[in-house]
Amino acid sequence: MNPNIYLHEIIRTVPGREEPYLASVLSLHHEPSRRGLGHPAFAQFRSVETSGAWPVGINIWENTWAGQTADLVGQFQDAQRDVAMEEWWNRNLHLRRGGYDRILIPAAYSPTLADLEARGVRGEVFLQEICWLPFGESRRYLDAVEEQLVPVLDRLGLDLVGAFRVAMRPRQVLTIIGAPEWNRLGALLDQADRDPALRRWHEYRASTVEQAEEQVLLPARHGPLTPWSGRDQGVIRA
Amino acid sequence: MNDCVYIHERIPIEGGARGRMIEMLRTRWAPHLEQVHGVRMVGVWATVGSTGEWPEVRVQWEMDDWDHFARAQAGQYPMEARDVYLAEIWSQALEYRRGGHSMLLRPASFSPDLAAITTGALAGEVVLVEDVRSLPGRMGDYHAALAAELLPRAEARGLRLLGAYEHALVPNTGVNLWALRGWDHWQTLMEAEPDDAELRAWTERQGEWLADIDGFLVAAPPAEALRT
């Protein structure tokens, strides 16, 4: 059982400034006045010109409803200002133009950050999918991910990074798959029609998904899932 | 019966000017529109970026009826010729915003007008906005079901309906506004959501009338509180 919620941010970065923006977010961790505050970065990604919209950066923060509410109180009520965050926001306008956020509710089997760290999950490439489903289908879809897709991922050496419903948006689900190397993502796509279990999964998807946004992503250089050195897993406040 | 007409504006913000745009709308734009054109501001809110598009401001205006709508619009536009003050603040606001998107809305019969919102103290610091797309021709049925089935359940959970509207020009498009008691109330609702079988049944039933519904929060910050 995963008891957390996740703030998922898609940031429209200034072209070419994806990594500086993502590093800038992490720099808040090192702000002396904010040390010890906040919640951990679950994942950070940047777009790649393989599939999906670009340029974007993606932050995902692991939190609780109580923590998320406290963050919003800090943003919108004068009594509990987060001055360092306000100054950071206004200092970094040259790195980003805007964004679109969702609050994600994990399926029971969706891993926590601690689960990912314990399993040593890292990836050269990730596949994020946001699906629009018929009303009432989102929980069944996530059940199907667990029953049909996850065993295939295990067999092909890929990782389920997350499987979520979207708060206040009942038709949407969001899933993220990690591939340690690009050739494992290639194998997953190559097997789509040939592997019987994968074919069954894709038949279900094709009959159920009404709209989808697919995005191939790279791990941010300093994010928790990067396979490269120099990553910073510090606790930071979104 | 509510015969009013509404304009709901979505305003993407330039940089960190969200708070300044809200202050301008509150202190200059709204008093001017009400004093000169009789147009009332229902609310001005910052979109809560953690739940949707950012940075963004939302503002909603109320007019008595379509006659008032026509008079008020004719009195304002073209603003360079008819309303020199509006033209000036519109230009000044270019520092805060470059464009936007407006929806011309007519209320469902049970939707409260601003007078009823004020009398009933319905408004709150946090508002749940729902962008609604109905199946072709089903918005009326959706509103009937909303009034008969959802409204009592929502009120039992502390939500207050600020408005349920359909687009006057674009078919099968609408907006709902629900006031929450505050941030703690939102937290309570979200924590209860996975186990709330009654609301889950309603959510799944919406497919009878709706193609989609997207919810997100907007907030009315205290004066000069918002510095981003």
Interface residues (C-beta under 8 A of the other chain):
Chain A: I5 L7 E9 W65 A66 Q68 T69 D71 L72 V73 Q75 F76 Q77 D78 R81 E86 W89 N90 L93 G98 G99 Y100 D101 R102 I103 I105 W132 P134 F135 G136 A167 M168 R169 P170 R171 A238
Chain B: P12 G15 G16 A46 V48 G49 S50 T51 G52 E53 W54 P55 E125 L128 W183 D184 W186 Q187 M190 E191 E193 P194 T203 E204 R205 Q206 G207 L210 D212 I213 D214 G215 F216 L217 A219 P221 P222 E224 A225 L226 R227 T228
